[in-house]
Amino acid sequence: MRVSVIGASAPTDAAVSDAREVGRLLAERGHAVVCGGLGGVMRAACRGASEADGHTIGVLPGEDRAAANEYVDTAIATGLGHARNALVVMNGDAVIAVDGAGGTLSEVGFSSVYDRPIAGLDAPSAPHVEAVETPAAAVDYVEANVD
């Protein structure tokens, strides 16, 4: 399964730790991480997955694949700016949100539109988001809710 990990571009230290753990758990359970490919939560999730020998996919806002963080295995340049948020969500079977603000909320909205189960770990409250307390609970939730 592919899981889109979304969240803050300037996260708290706790969110960085949570995102890294989410990435590690996803990789250990055989799932690929899809994200926006840049810094913050995206980088932390990719780092965790990479350290656990998982595969990471970064859907970038710009036109340069080299702009991806150093833990992205497959970089996809879109040239779409924030509109790429729909592609981040669409390319995962489920979504885990860690921390975040406006950009994360747009991805949460697309998650609802595209019927993706979404776990929120200290993420903005929104309809269709299952609030969870730990990275393990987030991964458990998405695994249990993908058809």
Residue pairs with C-beta under 8 A, 6 or more apart in sequence:
1 30
1 31
1 32
1 93
1 94
1 142
1 143
1 146
2 31
2 32
2 33
2 34
2 57
2 91
2 92
2 93
3 26
3 31
3 32
3 33
3 34
3 92
3 93
3 94
3 95
3 96
3 139
3 142
4 34
4 35
4 88
4 89
4 91
4 92
4 94
4 95
4 96
4 107
4 111
4 116
5 19
5 22
5 23
5 26
5 33
5 34
5 35
5 41
5 42
5 45
5 95
5 96
5 98
6 35
6 36
6 41
6 85
6 88
6 89
6 95
6 96
6 97
6 98
6 100
6 103
6 104
6 107
6 108
7 15
7 19
7 40
7 41
7 42
7 45
7 97
7 98
7 99
7 100
7 104
7 123
8 15
8 40
8 41
8 98
8 99
8 100
8 101
8 104
9 38
9 39
9 40
9 41
9 42
9 103
10 40
11 19
11 40
11 41
11 44
11 98
11 99
11 100
12 99
14 122
15 41
15 44
15 98
15 99
15 121
15 122
16 40
16 41
16 44
17 44
18 98
18 99
18 121
18 122
18 135
19 40
19 41
19 42
19 44
19 45
19 48
19 98
19 99
20 44
20 45
20 47
20 48
21 48
21 135
21 136
22 45
22 48
22 96
22 98
22 121
22 135
22 138
22 139
23 33
23 44
23 45
23 46
23 47
23 48
23 49
23 50
23 52
23 54
23 56
24 48
24 49
24 51
24 52
24 54
25 48
25 135
25 136
25 139
26 32
26 33
26 45
26 48
26 49
26 54
26 139
27 33
27 48
27 49
27 50
27 51
27 52
27 53
27 54
27 55
28 52
28 54
29 139
29 143
31 54
31 139
32 49
32 54
32 55
32 56
32 57
33 45
33 46
33 49
33 54
33 55
33 56
33 57
34 56
34 57
34 59
34 88
34 91
34 92
35 41
35 42
35 45
35 46
35 56
35 57
35 58
35 59
35 72
35 88
36 42
36 58
36 59
36 60
36 61
36 84
36 85
36 88
37 46
37 57
37 58
37 59
37 60
37 67
37 68
37 69
37 72
37 75
37 76
38 58
38 60
38 61
38 67
38 68
38 69
39 69
41 98
41 99
41 100
42 58
42 69
43 69
43 71
45 56
45 98
46 56
46 58
46 69
46 71
46 72
47 69
47 71
49 55
49 56
49 71
50 56
50 71
50 73
55 73
55 74
56 71
56 72
56 73
56 74
57 72
57 73
57 74
57 76
57 91
58 68
58 69
58 72
58 74
58 75
58 76
59 76
59 78
59 84
59 87
59 88
59 91
60 67
60 68
60 75
60 76
60 77
60 78
60 84
61 78
61 79
61 80
61 81
61 82
61 84
62 77
62 78
62 79
62 81
63 77
63 78
63 79
64 77
65 75
65 76
65 77
66 75
67 75
67 77
68 75
76 87
78 84
78 87
80 87
82 103
82 106
85 103
85 106
85 107
85 110
86 110
86 114
88 107
88 110
89 95
89 107
89 110
89 111
89 114
89 116
90 110
90 114
92 116
93 116
93 142
93 146
94 116
94 117
94 118
94 119
94 142
94 143
94 145
94 146
95 107
95 108
95 111
95 116
95 117
95 118
95 119
95 142
96 118
96 119
96 120
96 121
96 138
96 139
96 142
97 104
97 107
97 108
97 118
97 119
97 120
97 121
97 123
97 124
97 129
98 121
98 122
98 123
98 138
99 121
99 122
99 123
100 123
100 124
101 124
104 123
104 124
105 124
105 126
108 118
108 120
108 123
108 124
108 126
108 128
108 129
109 126
111 118
111 128
112 118
112 127
112 128
117 130
117 141
117 142
117 145
117 146
118 128
118 129
118 130
118 142
119 129
119 130
119 132
119 137
119 138
119 139
119 141
119 142
120 126
120 129
120 130
120 131
120 132
120 138
121 132
121 133
121 134
121 135
121 137
121 138
123 129
123 131
125 131
130 141
130 145
132 138
132 141
